[in-house]
Amino acid sequence: MDQLVCSNGQNTVNNTTYNALVTEIYDSVTRPEGFAPFVERVCKQLGCLSGDMAAINMGTGEYVGGWQYGHQQEDIKIHIEKGFIHQDPLIQTAFKSPIGHFIKLRDTISWDDYIKLDIYKEWGSRFDLFDATGTILSSEGNIVTGIFFQRNRDQQLFSSEDLELLNALVPHLHRAISLYLRLLEHDISNRPLKEALNLIKSPTILFDRRGIVTFANSAANEFAAARNWLNFKEQLLEIRSSELKTNFSQMLSKTVICSFTEEGYSGGVIHADINGDKVAFCLQPMNASNDSETHGGALLFIHQQNQTIDESKIRMIEELFHLTPAEAQVSLLLSQGMSIKSITEFTDRKSDTIRTQLKSAFAKTGVNSQSQLVSLILTSPVFLT
């Protein structure tokens, strides 16, 4: 069988496998799913439990976005919520090591010491993590792109041959990432897209598949300039509210990951009150069609919340979604951040009546939950024009 000669002179990398993975890398540049199929193929080729090609904010140690295979959403949520990037010995060693050289977890810490860490007890033990390998591929200011693969006990440790194959792919990954970013810049610089987003009344921010801010409309820049708790810094949305920041990071990562991995996922809404400034953050996945060169990502719409009734909005909701006046009113108040209890007190109706009206609104709009209804209302012409 053909072998690829590696830098150490040993013929250990299977040439057929190598060529197939190189092809997958360059296909990732233009396919809508980005590098997700490549990560999946490596996992299947090397018998890995899971893999991640992720953008990480080195300044805060936060996972921003990217592509993954094999992880459950709950695993990702725990890793983000607990801030395990700070505790992960493999990631921390990769940060300090030369770019593009794969490192094994077992070479960074003894297994006996690793299983004593919270990252193993609360995260790794969930899927019987037994070994991992990874490296940093590129760096743009505080944002680094890293790639990591994990194995469980049934899959044994990563071998030197595994690392030789992965290291042989690194130059191609560097080129592919560079090409991907250039194509992405071309897509985002598309003038009609910018003009369309600037026509939206609400502050609107576009994130790419890595979770990086690629465009903010005029309303978003004005909104951030008027507040000391929101800022754009090095292509990141900086939120100076710990609770909102954590919730937003979790939802953003889920949204960009689910752009192509969870059919039917429609994003979510976070309501927050920061020093009396009541806002709703509405995230929507930006799914691209199969024939598009756009790589997906997320759109964020920011809405200031009111605890009053705008009759014109009620009429628009009625007409758009064919709701009764009462159903439209309840839908609007829910979208403005009110709970069922608050709506009951505000409208002087029974909670059972409110729930019946919401259930009817669900059926007429084709949604299945309060969050989906809110997301639908907030991203409709009722609020965006």
C-alpha positions as CSV (number, residue, x, y, z in Angstrom):
1,M,0.0,0.0,0.0
2,D,1.3,3.5,-0.8
3,Q,2.9,5.4,2.0
4,L,3.7,9.1,2.5
5,V,7.2,9.9,3.5
6,C,7.1,12.1,6.6
7,S,9.7,14.7,7.7
8,N,11.4,12.1,10.0
9,G,12.0,9.9,7.0
10,Q,9.6,7.1,8.1
11,N,7.0,5.8,5.7
12,T,4.1,5.6,8.1
13,V,1.3,7.7,6.8
14,N,-1.1,5.9,4.4
15,N,-1.1,7.9,1.2
16,T,-4.7,7.0,0.3
17,T,-6.0,8.2,3.6
18,Y,-3.9,11.4,3.4
19,N,-5.1,12.3,-0.1
20,A,-8.7,11.7,0.9
21,L,-8.4,14.0,3.9
22,V,-6.5,16.7,1.9
23,T,-9.3,16.7,-0.6
24,E,-11.8,17.0,2.2
25,I,-9.9,20.0,3.6
26,Y,-10.0,22.0,0.3
27,D,-13.6,21.0,-0.3
28,S,-14.4,22.7,3.1
29,V,-13.4,26.1,1.7
30,T,-16.5,26.5,-0.5
31,R,-19.1,24.1,0.9
32,P,-21.9,25.6,3.1
33,E,-21.1,23.2,6.0
34,G,-17.5,24.6,6.2
35,F,-15.1,22.2,7.9
36,A,-17.7,20.1,9.7
37,P,-17.5,17.2,7.2
38,F,-13.7,17.2,7.5
39,V,-13.8,17.0,11.3
40,E,-16.3,14.1,11.0
41,R,-14.1,12.3,8.5
42,V,-11.0,12.5,10.6
43,C,-13.0,11.2,13.6
44,K,-14.2,8.2,11.6
45,Q,-10.8,7.6,10.0
46,L,-8.9,7.6,13.2
47,G,-11.7,6.1,15.4
48,C,-12.2,9.2,17.5
49,L,-15.1,9.8,19.8
50,S,-15.5,13.5,18.8
51,G,-13.7,16.4,17.3
52,D,-13.8,20.2,17.4
53,M,-12.4,22.9,15.1
54,A,-13.1,25.9,17.2
55,A,-12.5,29.7,17.4
56,I,-11.3,30.6,20.9
57,N,-10.9,34.0,22.5
58,M,-7.5,33.8,24.2
59,G,-8.2,37.0,26.1
60,T,-11.2,35.6,28.0
61,G,-10.6,31.9,27.4
62,E,-14.1,31.5,25.8
63,Y,-15.2,29.2,23.1
64,V,-16.6,31.4,20.4
65,G,-17.8,29.1,17.6
66,G,-16.7,26.7,14.9
67,W,-17.4,23.1,13.8
68,Q,-17.8,20.0,15.8
69,Y,-18.6,16.3,15.5
70,G,-19.7,13.8,18.2
71,H,-20.5,16.1,21.1
72,Q,-23.9,16.5,22.6
73,Q,-25.2,20.0,23.1
74,E,-25.2,19.4,26.9
75,D,-21.4,18.6,26.8
76,I,-20.7,21.9,25.0
77,K,-22.9,23.8,27.4
78,I,-21.1,22.4,30.4
79,H,-17.7,23.1,28.9
80,I,-18.6,26.8,28.3
81,E,-20.6,27.3,31.5
82,K,-17.8,26.0,33.7
83,G,-15.0,27.8,31.8
84,F,-13.1,24.6,31.3
85,I,-10.9,26.1,28.6
86,H,-9.0,27.7,31.5
87,Q,-8.5,24.3,33.1
88,D,-7.9,22.1,30.1
89,P,-4.2,21.1,30.1
90,L,-4.2,20.2,26.4
91,I,-5.7,23.5,25.3
92,Q,-3.5,25.6,27.6
93,T,-0.3,23.8,26.4
94,A,-1.4,24.2,22.8
95,F,-1.8,28.0,23.4
96,K,1.9,28.1,24.5
97,S,3.3,25.8,21.9
98,P,4.4,26.4,18.3
99,I,1.4,26.7,15.9
100,G,0.5,23.6,13.9
101,H,2.1,20.8,16.0
102,F,-0.3,18.3,17.5
103,I,0.1,17.5,21.2
104,K,-1.2,14.6,23.1
105,L,-3.1,15.1,26.4
106,R,-1.1,12.3,28.0
107,D,2.1,14.3,27.3
108,T,0.8,17.4,29.1
109,I,-0.3,15.8,32.4
110,S,-0.3,12.4,34.1
111,W,-3.6,10.5,33.8
112,D,-3.8,10.2,37.6
113,D,-3.6,14.0,38.0
114,Y,-6.0,14.6,35.1
115,I,-8.8,12.5,36.5
116,K,-8.7,14.6,39.7
117,L,-9.5,17.8,37.9
118,D,-13.1,19.1,37.7
119,I,-12.8,19.1,33.9
120,Y,-12.7,15.3,33.9
121,K,-15.1,14.8,36.8
122,E,-17.8,17.1,35.4
123,W,-17.1,16.9,31.6
124,G,-14.7,14.1,30.4
125,S,-16.2,11.4,32.6
126,R,-19.6,12.0,30.8
127,F,-18.3,10.2,27.7
128,D,-15.4,8.2,29.3
129,L,-12.7,10.5,27.8
130,F,-9.4,8.6,27.7
131,D,-7.1,10.6,25.5
132,A,-7.1,13.7,23.3
133,T,-4.8,15.5,20.9
134,G,-4.9,19.0,19.3
135,T,-3.1,22.1,18.1
136,I,-3.6,25.8,17.4
137,L,-3.9,26.3,13.6
138,S,-4.1,30.1,13.3
139,S,-4.1,33.3,15.3
140,E,-5.9,36.6,14.6
141,G,-5.3,39.0,17.5
142,N,-7.0,37.4,20.5
143,I,-8.9,34.9,18.3
144,V,-7.2,31.6,17.7
145,T,-8.5,28.6,15.7
146,G,-7.7,25.3,17.2
147,I,-8.5,21.7,16.3
148,F,-8.9,18.9,18.9
149,F,-9.9,15.2,18.8
150,Q,-11.0,13.0,21.7
151,R,-11.0,9.2,22.3
152,N,-12.7,7.1,24.9
153,R,-11.4,4.0,26.7
154,D,-12.6,1.6,23.9
155,Q,-10.6,3.6,21.3
156,Q,-7.2,3.5,23.2
157,L,-4.5,6.2,23.1
158,F,-3.4,8.3,20.2
159,S,-0.3,6.8,18.5
160,S,2.7,8.5,17.0
161,E,1.4,7.4,13.6
162,D,-1.9,9.2,14.3
163,L,-0.1,12.4,15.1
164,E,2.2,12.1,12.0
165,L,-0.9,11.9,9.8
166,L,-2.5,14.9,11.5
167,N,0.7,16.9,11.4
168,A,1.0,16.2,7.6
169,L,-2.4,17.8,7.2
170,V,-1.5,21.0,9.0
171,P,0.0,22.9,6.0
172,H,-3.2,22.2,4.0
173,L,-5.4,23.4,6.9
174,H,-3.4,26.6,7.1
175,R,-4.0,27.3,3.4
176,A,-7.6,26.3,3.6
177,I,-8.4,28.5,6.5
178,S,-6.7,31.4,4.8
179,L,-8.8,30.8,1.7
180,Y,-11.9,30.4,3.7
181,L,-11.4,33.7,5.5
182,R,-10.8,35.5,2.2
183,L,-14.0,34.1,0.7
184,L,-15.8,35.0,3.9
185,E,-14.6,38.6,3.7
186,H,-15.8,38.7,0.1
187,D,-19.2,37.4,1.1
188,I,-19.6,39.9,4.0
189,S,-18.3,42.8,1.9
190,N,-21.2,42.2,-0.4
191,R,-22.8,45.6,-0.7
192,P,-26.5,44.6,-1.0
193,L,-26.2,42.6,2.3
194,K,-24.8,45.5,4.2
195,E,-27.4,47.8,2.7
196,A,-30.2,45.4,3.6
197,L,-29.0,45.1,7.2
198,N,-28.7,48.9,7.5
199,L,-32.4,49.2,6.5
200,I,-33.4,47.1,9.6
201,K,-34.6,49.3,12.4
202,S,-33.4,47.1,15.2
203,P,-29.7,46.8,16.1
204,T,-28.5,43.9,14.1
205,I,-25.2,42.0,14.2
206,L,-24.0,39.3,11.8
207,F,-21.7,36.5,13.1
208,D,-19.8,34.1,10.9
209,R,-19.7,30.3,11.5
210,R,-16.8,30.9,14.0
211,G,-18.8,33.2,16.1
212,I,-16.9,36.3,15.0
213,V,-18.6,39.6,14.3
214,T,-18.4,40.3,10.6
215,F,-20.9,43.2,10.4
216,A,-23.0,45.5,12.6
217,N,-25.6,47.8,11.2
218,S,-25.8,51.5,12.0
219,A,-28.5,50.9,14.6
220,A,-26.2,48.4,16.4
221,N,-23.2,50.8,16.5
222,E,-25.4,53.5,17.8
223,F,-26.9,51.2,20.4
224,A,-23.5,50.1,21.6
225,A,-22.1,53.6,21.6
226,A,-24.8,54.8,24.0
227,R,-24.1,52.0,26.6
228,N,-21.2,51.2,28.8
229,W,-22.0,47.5,29.1
230,L,-21.8,46.7,25.4
231,N,-18.9,47.1,23.0
232,F,-17.3,45.8,19.8
233,K,-13.7,44.7,20.4
234,E,-11.4,42.9,17.9
235,Q,-14.4,41.5,16.0
236,L,-16.1,40.3,19.2
237,L,-19.2,41.4,21.0
238,E,-18.1,42.4,24.5
239,I,-20.8,42.2,27.2
240,R,-20.0,43.7,30.6
241,S,-22.7,41.7,32.4
242,S,-21.5,38.3,33.7
243,E,-24.9,36.6,33.6
244,L,-25.9,38.0,30.2
245,K,-22.4,37.3,28.9
246,T,-22.6,33.6,29.9
247,N,-26.1,33.1,28.6
248,F,-25.3,34.8,25.3
249,S,-22.0,32.8,24.8
250,Q,-23.9,29.5,25.3
251,M,-26.7,30.5,22.9
252,L,-24.3,31.9,20.3
253,S,-22.2,28.7,20.2
254,K,-25.3,26.6,20.0
255,T,-26.7,28.7,17.2
256,V,-23.5,28.7,15.0
257,I,-23.0,25.0,15.6
258,C,-26.6,24.1,14.8
259,S,-26.6,26.1,11.6
260,F,-26.1,22.9,9.8
261,T,-26.3,20.1,12.4
262,E,-29.8,20.5,13.9
263,E,-32.6,20.7,11.4
264,G,-35.4,22.9,12.6
265,Y,-33.4,24.8,15.2
266,S,-34.7,28.4,15.1
267,G,-32.4,30.2,17.6
268,G,-33.5,31.6,20.9
269,V,-34.2,34.7,23.0
270,I,-32.5,36.1,26.1
271,H,-34.3,38.8,28.2
272,A,-32.1,40.9,30.4
273,D,-32.4,43.9,32.7
274,I,-29.0,45.7,33.0
275,N,-29.2,48.7,35.3
276,G,-32.8,49.3,34.3
277,D,-32.0,48.9,30.6
278,K,-34.5,46.1,29.6
279,V,-33.4,44.3,26.4
280,A,-34.0,41.2,24.4
281,F,-31.2,39.4,22.5
282,C,-32.7,37.4,19.7
283,L,-30.4,35.0,17.9
284,Q,-31.3,33.3,14.6
285,P,-29.1,30.7,12.7
286,M,-28.1,32.0,9.3
287,N,-28.4,28.8,7.3
288,A,-27.1,28.9,3.7
289,S,-28.6,26.9,0.8
290,N,-26.5,24.1,-0.6
291,D,-25.6,26.1,-3.7
292,S,-24.5,29.2,-1.7
293,E,-20.9,30.1,-0.9
294,T,-22.1,31.6,2.4
295,H,-20.9,29.5,5.4
296,G,-23.8,30.1,7.7
297,G,-23.5,31.7,11.2
298,A,-25.9,33.8,13.2
299,L,-27.9,37.0,13.1
300,L,-28.4,38.9,16.4
301,F,-31.3,41.3,16.8
302,I,-31.3,43.5,19.9
303,H,-34.6,44.9,21.1
304,Q,-35.4,47.4,23.9
305,Q,-38.3,46.1,25.9
306,N,-41.4,48.0,26.8
307,Q,-44.0,47.1,29.4
308,T,-46.8,49.0,27.6
309,I,-49.0,48.1,24.7
310,D,-48.4,49.5,21.2
311,E,-51.7,49.2,19.5
312,S,-50.1,49.6,16.0
313,K,-47.9,46.5,16.7
314,I,-50.9,44.5,17.9
315,R,-52.7,45.3,14.6
316,M,-49.6,44.3,12.6
317,I,-49.3,41.0,14.5
318,E,-53.0,40.3,13.8
319,E,-52.6,40.9,10.1
320,L,-49.2,39.1,9.7
321,F,-50.1,35.9,11.6
322,H,-53.9,35.9,11.4
323,L,-54.4,36.1,15.2
324,T,-57.3,37.5,17.2
325,P,-56.7,40.9,18.9
326,A,-56.3,39.0,22.3
327,E,-53.8,36.5,20.9
328,A,-51.8,39.3,19.2
329,Q,-51.7,41.3,22.5
330,V,-50.5,38.3,24.5
331,S,-47.9,37.4,21.8
332,L,-46.6,41.0,21.9
333,L,-46.4,41.2,25.7
334,L,-44.6,37.8,25.8
335,S,-42.1,39.2,23.1
336,Q,-41.5,42.2,25.3
337,G,-40.2,40.1,28.1
338,M,-43.3,39.6,30.2
339,S,-43.9,36.2,32.0
340,I,-47.3,34.5,32.0
341,K,-47.8,35.8,35.5
342,S,-47.0,39.4,34.5
343,I,-49.3,39.2,31.5
344,T,-52.1,37.8,33.7
345,E,-51.7,40.8,36.0
346,F,-51.3,43.3,33.2
347,T,-54.4,42.2,31.2
348,D,-56.5,41.2,34.2
349,R,-57.2,37.8,32.6
350,K,-56.9,34.3,34.1
351,S,-53.7,32.4,33.5
352,D,-55.6,29.6,31.9
353,T,-57.1,32.1,29.4
354,I,-53.6,33.4,28.6
355,R,-52.3,29.9,28.1
356,T,-55.2,29.0,25.8
357,Q,-54.6,32.1,23.7
358,L,-50.9,31.3,23.5
359,K,-51.7,27.7,22.5
360,S,-53.9,29.0,19.7
361,A,-51.2,31.4,18.6
362,F,-48.7,28.5,18.5
363,A,-51.1,26.6,16.2
364,K,-51.7,29.5,13.8
365,T,-48.0,30.5,13.5
366,G,-46.6,26.9,13.4
367,V,-44.4,27.2,16.4
368,N,-44.1,24.8,19.4
369,S,-42.9,26.9,22.3
370,Q,-43.0,30.4,23.9
371,S,-39.3,31.0,22.8
372,Q,-40.1,30.1,19.2
373,L,-43.1,32.5,19.2
374,V,-41.1,35.3,20.7
375,S,-38.3,34.7,18.2
376,L,-40.8,34.7,15.3
377,I,-42.4,38.0,16.5
378,L,-39.1,39.8,17.2
379,T,-37.7,38.9,13.7
380,S,-40.8,39.9,11.9
381,P,-41.6,43.2,10.2
382,V,-43.4,44.2,13.4
383,F,-40.0,45.0,15.0
384,L,-37.5,45.1,12.1
385,T,-39.1,47.8,9.9
